[in-house]
Amino acid sequence: MNSVGRLISCNRQATRALAGNRMYPTPPQHYHGGYNGGINHMVNQFSEMSMSTRGGGRGRGPNVPRYPGVRMYRDDYRRDRPDDRRSNRYNNDDDGDNYGGNSYGGNDFYSGPRGGYGGGRGRGGMYQNMPPHGGRGGYYPRNKFPPPMGPGDFNPYQGGMRRGGDFPGGNDWRGGFGEQVERDDFYPDRVSTHILNSSERYQKDWSVMGPRDPAMENKLFKKQFVQVEINFDNWKNIPVETSGTNLPDPINSFKDIGLGEILENNIKLAGILQPTPVQMYSTSIVKNGRDLMACAQTGSGKTAAFLIPILSNLFENGPPQELKDGSFMAHKVSPLVLILAPTRELASQIFEMTQHLCYRSCVRPYVVYGGSNIDKCIDQLSLGVEILVATPGRLIDLLNRGEVNLQMVKYLVLDEADRMLDMGFEKDIRTIVTDYKMASPGKRQTLMFSATFPKPIQLLAKEFMEDYIFLTVGRIGSTNDIITQKLNYIRRNDKIPELLRVLSEETKDRILVFVRTKHDTEKIQGVLKDEGHSVISIHGNKSQRMRENALNQFRNGDKNVLVATEVAARGLDIPNISHVVNFDMPDTIENYVHRIGRTGRMGNPGRATSFFCESDWHIAPELAELLKESNQEVPPFLAKMKYNNSTVSSGHKKSFTQDRFGGRDYRRGPQFSGNIRYSTTMKPPGAGQVRSYNTNPPNFYNQMHPFNHMGYPAQPYMSPSYNTPGNYNNRDNNGGGNAGNPNNNSQQPSDRLTPAGGTGQSVGQQNQPAGNHGNQPLLPPPLINTQQAQQQPQNYLPFNQMGTGNEAIAGDALNSSPVPNPSTPAPAPFPLYASSNAAALYNSQFNTPSFSPRNFQTNAPQFSQQDLSDSLTNPQTGLVRPFIMQGVTNLPAGLANIPSMATSWTAGWTQDTTQ
Ligand SMILES: Nc1ncnc2c1ncn2[C@@H]1O[C@H](COP(=O)(O)OP(=O)(O)OP(=O)(O)O)[C@@H](O)[C@H]1O
């Protein structure tokens, strides 16, 4: 007997044992896909000491290769998909279904037909229209893969789904080989907001609030768990940047737009009184019908940021005409809003908030994800759903079954979008968006949200969008300042004692401990329990019920330590997590950001402690940058590691700064024709500090480097908005930061940000001598086209009049935009450009590997030798400062002197170059 056969045989025995006296016929060979799947499912459940088998899981299609020895999880098909296991970098934590488990759950191609397997949940296609014969029977995936027949297909009495036992033996058969467990207690649909069916709802006026339902209200809005006060003060200073065409103005309050009575009522009940920064911007962007790619710090209210404006539009506009007049006859559920999330828990959380906001409305939300009961799910869908929250795998399952129709989708939301478009999920997202007749970009609105948005993902994401706006809230490359981050350098064997020590210092609130593997999660949970801690764990090997129970216990304070794998890293909003401990470092810097983002939410402080081993060196450079950017202490060992590994780590660094993490609109290059706008009413973090730079610069780095390592304007730089290229947006152009526009310098509204102690006077007007920092707005570094500068000197300021902090950066002009000059408009904040060669050279000259390659462009025009030597010989008056040697491959001999010369230019130069 081969290993598969042995497995089947042994499973049969287990099955019989579990089934008690009930004996089931061995199905014919060609049914074994379904049958086998069912058994495997049961064994899996059995191993979790749960008798919750319900007719077995899905079967494996007979033609799909099986990998002996790999347990088939009902919803964890990643394990059976070696390609995905290989390619998914999030999955190398040995936590098979951290993210993807459910995503493949139900993909019929892999799972084989559900039909059949001895009373399983099959929905045999050919009998699906014969309810008297046992419900729907095995299903037929109309779109793609006709399943081989299973018992449910030809014998509805045996295999068809009974749903309530409408045929003798009904529910018994549902159970298949085991005891049936009622899962209502955790099934997410425990709160249903509507009783009308969809066609009834389509006839209603959606802007009218329905009657109050005190019981429902209590269920939805009762403060189940400790509520955390929101600290809006911590957001007043957050920098916000938008880029794209025709940027709408943000709202200041929800009252600025008519949300309608339903939403106004519901947000109040949900405790949402004023918008967070991301909500201010996204609300107006979505209400203006635009696509949006939003990158905002963890815990800043992104969920409501997409839900509120979408719902506002829905309530205002009502159902689409085709649905109202019945011209679009959907025989299946046709959601108007589709929200996709990577994990079950996150989907469930989004659904919960959707329920809150849909209370007393005609809009019915629902959530589908792997690990939950699909029959129930289908039952619920049949009532009609306007907002569908889903994990990709379960949705594809339902699409293949023909249960969901995406043709009416008007809003597509990807939460944790970078994760959703990462390798593990990208294929699924493409399938969902392109294979099921969803409206194309432009005809639907597409919204993507995350706290991290790497450039390659942006490139992918743009395919799903049209003329989108990129929104950044918070400093990119940083985490929330209010999370105090600590790194402990530690040997692997010392981690557990250290964890016990850290926990012993904690007296209150909840602590979340991240561990790499499922196995270690269990192990550490055991150790902590033995030490008297009140601890629970969550990981992908746990059943959905156990996962939800663990989260609930942690949420409501029954347990105050949660040990988790990456599965809990993204999106989970649990109040009062005071401390995140990275027992094992995450594999990527993005994951680090999301993990520690479980604390420090809604503007409240948090702590993160990470145990750093020597083997974690790969994340060192990125982490050092991140800590620096977040105003955290960079431990000496990390800085050392960074430089020691500079050659090895450069690849990481490159991908970090240039391609990963992201958060800066990748489009902002020479070809970008949109606008860029910075927040005007919100001061940048540390605005007070900024002013002090002028007299006694405490942080020269920031002043000298208008762009930080992420290519993002460094902290002090926060210009009022203006358009690019070349045109000021007058509304926002009074004073500070807009050098070169003398007409607008006369007044400075009180809410106007004055960067770097600025009185708002322009460089051009002031003609500040170099080194005099007083009254100088910090400008973005324009790029000089040196040739043009020489030809049109009237448009340029001599170097020595620009003043430190306003220095032009040598390089190619961006669309020939000139350097600030009183008579010409100032250019927008450009990134710096240089070739990679120049970058490498710069870094080697300055003995630092950390100059951002993000700003480099390989095909930039050559920088003339003459320009260089002019600058070298006379840097104070030259038009060009050889700060970045753009495209230079053959350097003049004098170049070697740059560091020493630079030092003499300004006292802060050396600091300037150490970034
Ligand atoms: N304007 C608001 N006023 C009060 N509470 C809010 C507001 N907006 C959101 N919240 C609450 O803040 C918490 C965090 O919101 P949410 O989970 O959407 O953050 P997030 O930015 O998506 O975080 P993450 O990046 O970790 O996914 C939630 O409990 C939410 O109900």
The ligand as an SDF file (V2000), in Angstrom:
LIG
                    3D

 31 33  0  0  0  0  0  0  0  0999 V2000
  -12.3500   58.9680   14.2630 N   0  0  0  0  0  0  0  0  0  0  0  0
  -12.3010   58.0650   15.2000 C   0  0  0  0  0  0  0  0  0  0  0  0
  -12.6480   58.3540   16.4620 N   0  0  0  0  0  0  0  0  0  0  0  0
  -12.5890   57.4110   17.4160 C   0  0  0  0  0  0  0  0  0  0  0  0
  -12.1920   56.1340   17.2290 N   0  0  0  0  0  0  0  0  0  0  0  0
  -11.8250   55.7960   15.9960 C   0  0  0  0  0  0  0  0  0  0  0  0
  -11.8630   56.7320   14.9310 C   0  0  0  0  0  0  0  0  0  0  0  0
  -11.4550   56.1010   13.8200 N   0  0  0  0  0  0  0  0  0  0  0  0
  -11.1630   54.8370   14.1710 C   0  0  0  0  0  0  0  0  0  0  0  0
  -11.3920   54.6510   15.4810 N   0  0  0  0  0  0  0  0  0  0  0  0
  -11.0960   53.4350   16.2420 C   0  0  0  0  0  0  0  0  0  0  0  0
   -9.6930   53.3140   16.2440 O   0  0  0  0  0  0  0  0  0  0  0  0
   -9.2850   51.9620   16.2860 C   0  0  0  0  0  0  0  0  0  0  0  0
   -8.2070   51.6900   15.2420 C   0  0  0  0  0  0  0  0  0  0  0  0
   -8.7390   51.7840   13.9540 O   0  0  0  0  0  0  0  0  0  0  0  0
   -8.2820   50.8180   12.7760 P   0  0  0  0  0  0  0  0  0  0  0  0
   -8.1810   49.4190   13.2590 O   0  0  0  0  0  0  0  0  0  0  0  0
   -9.1520   51.1000   11.6300 O   0  0  0  0  0  0  0  0  0  0  0  0
   -6.8100   51.3510   12.5180 O   0  0  0  0  0  0  0  0  0  0  0  0
   -5.8510   51.0040   11.2940 P   0  0  0  0  0  0  0  0  0  0  0  0
   -5.2230   52.2660   10.8640 O   0  0  0  0  0  0  0  0  0  0  0  0
   -6.5950   50.2200   10.2670 O   0  0  0  0  0  0  0  0  0  0  0  0
   -4.7700   50.0910   11.9970 O   0  0  0  0  0  0  0  0  0  0  0  0
   -3.8210   48.9680   11.3310 P   0  0  0  0  0  0  0  0  0  0  0  0
   -2.8410   49.6680   10.4620 O   0  0  0  0  0  0  0  0  0  0  0  0
   -3.1930   48.3240   12.4990 O   0  0  0  0  0  0  0  0  0  0  0  0
   -4.7120   48.0680   10.5590 O   0  0  0  0  0  0  0  0  0  0  0  0
  -10.5500   51.1770   16.0920 C   0  0  0  0  0  0  0  0  0  0  0  0
  -10.9200   50.6900   17.3350 O   0  0  0  0  0  0  0  0  0  0  0  0
  -11.5580   52.1660   15.5910 C   0  0  0  0  0  0  0  0  0  0  0  0
  -12.8580   51.8580   15.9990 O   0  0  0  0  0  0  0  0  0  0  0  0
  1  2  1  0
  2  3  1  0
  2  7  2  0
  3  4  2  0
  4  5  1  0
  5  6  2  0
  6  7  1  0
  6 10  1  0
  7  8  1  0
  8  9  2  0
  9 10  1  0
 10 11  1  0
 11 12  1  0
 11 30  1  0
 12 13  1  0
 13 14  1  0
 13 28  1  0
 14 15  1  0
 15 16  1  0
 16 17  2  0
 16 18  1  0
 16 19  1  0
 19 20  1  0
 20 21  2  0
 20 22  1  0
 20 23  1  0
 23 24  1  0
 24 25  2  0
 24 26  1  0
 24 27  1  0
 28 29  1  0
 28 30  1  0
 30 31  1  0
M  END
$$$$
